[in-house]
Amino acid sequence: MSDSSFAADYEAARERFETGEYAAAAPLFAGLVDRSALEPPLHGTTELRLYLARSYYHSAQLSRAEEVLRPMLVDNPDDHYALLLLGRTLQRQSRHDEAKPHLAMAKLLGGYDIDGPELPES
């Protein structure tokens, strides 16, 4: 994998994400995450996984978002945005009791208004 190929693919995925094409961005970010496991990426794996989780969340692929976020939080348990995103993901699945501790930690670590309906930009 060349750095320029990875960078071009990353920019294409980000462009889809930034224009709200979350369902189209998700497989692009998934491919980048897979590739980054093989060789060191230009951008951190955490950033890629967070974009992937956000793409899944915004395209209502909630179980996939959860599958990405849970291992992220094992690696980085104090990632306040990932905690918030996991909490919101669980809420959207009507799993409110499971969401509460993640949202409480997001509020504590990141100062988020957990009562608000919107996700802030990370």
Secondary structure, 3 states (H helix, E strand, C coil): CCHHHHHHHHHHHHHHHHCCCHHHHHHHHHHHHHHHHHCCCCCCHHHHHHHHHHHHHHCCCHHHHHHHHHHHHHHCCCCHHHHHHHHHHHHHCCCHHHHHHHHHHHHHHHCCCCCCCCCCCC
